[in-house]
């Protein structure tokens, strides 16, 4: 462990390390509009369909909870509650992933 810390300290204090990590002069990263527009369209459709599926899964989960409680089938109600939670996790994951990818593609502009 001490060898790792010593190496890390050497790399961090080396004056040449900072010049190697600098940006390339005269280069502006940019995604062409011919690529950016179709990528945004695909991302929007994917996020929209994924969120629609998550909403449908949540609604089906609530229906399973209602049917399970009214017919005294505890296993159906428990599966419905799990379905509600997983649809919430899925919707959150889709939203976060879509936002991160969209931010990555628009960061270069």
C-alpha positions in Angstrom: 0.0 0.0 0.0 2.8 2.4 0.8 4.4 1.8 -2.7 1.0 2.7 -4.2 0.8 5.9 -2.2 4.4 6.8 -3.0 3.8 6.4 -6.7 0.6 8.4 -6.5 2.5 11.2 -4.7 5.2 11.1 -7.3 2.8 11.3 -10.2 0.8 14.1 -8.6 3.9 16.3 -7.8 5.7 15.7 -11.1 5.7 19.0 -13.0 5.6 17.2 -16.4 2.4 15.3 -15.6 0.3 18.5 -15.7 1.5 19.4 -19.2 0.7 15.9 -20.4 -2.9 16.2 -19.1 -3.6 19.5 -20.7 -5.9 20.0 -23.7 -4.7 19.8 -27.2 -4.3 23.4 -28.5 -6.4 24.5 -31.5 -8.9 21.6 -31.3 -12.6 22.2 -30.5 -14.5 19.0 -29.9 -17.8 19.1 -31.8 -20.4 16.6 -32.9 -21.6 17.2 -36.5 -25.3 18.0 -36.8 -25.7 15.1 -39.2 -24.8 12.8 -36.3 -26.3 14.7 -33.4 -29.9 15.0 -34.7 -30.4 11.3 -35.4 -28.8 10.4 -32.0 -31.1 12.8 -30.2 -34.1 11.3 -32.0 -33.1 7.7 -31.0 -32.5 8.7 -27.4 -35.8 10.5 -27.2 -37.8 7.6 -28.6 -35.9 5.1 -26.4 -36.5 7.1 -23.2 -40.2 7.7 -24.1 -40.9 4.0 -24.8 -39.0 3.0 -21.7 -40.9 5.4 -19.5 -44.2 4.3 -21.1 -43.3 0.7 -20.3 -42.4 1.6 -16.7 -45.8 3.4 -16.3 -47.6 0.4 -17.7 -45.7 -1.9 -15.4 -46.6 0.3 -12.4 -50.3 0.3 -13.4 -50.3 -3.4 -13.7 -48.6 -3.7 -10.4 -51.2 -1.6 -8.7 -53.9 -3.8 -10.4 -52.2 -6.9 -9.0 -52.1 -5.4 -5.5 -55.8 -4.5 -5.7 -56.9 -8.0 -7.1 -54.6 -9.7 -4.6 -56.0 -7.9 -1.6 -59.6 -8.3 -2.6 -59.4 -12.0 -3.4 -57.1 -12.7 -0.4 -54.2 -13.9 -2.5 -51.2 -12.6 -0.6 -48.7 -13.8 -3.2 -50.4 -11.8 -6.0 -50.4 -8.7 -3.9 -46.8 -9.2 -2.9 -45.8 -9.6 -6.6 -47.8 -6.5 -7.4 -45.9 -4.5 -4.8 -42.6 -5.7 -6.2 -43.7 -4.8 -9.7 -44.5 -1.2 -8.5 -41.0 -0.9 -6.9 -39.2 -2.3 -10.0 -41.1 0.0 -12.3 -40.1 3.0 -10.2 -36.5 1.9 -10.2 -36.7 1.3 -14.0 -38.2 4.7 -14.7 -35.5 6.4 -12.5 -32.8 4.5 -14.3 -34.1 5.4 -17.7 -34.5 9.0 -16.7 -31.0 9.3 -15.3 -29.3 7.4 -18.2 -31.2 9.4 -20.8 -30.1 12.6 -19.1 -26.5 11.6 -18.8 -26.2 10.5 -22.4 -28.0 13.6 -23.6 -25.7 15.8 -21.5 -22.7 13.9 -22.9 -23.8 14.6 -26.5 -24.7 18.2 -25.9 -21.5 18.9 -23.8 -19.4 19.5 -26.9 -21.5 22.4 -28.3 
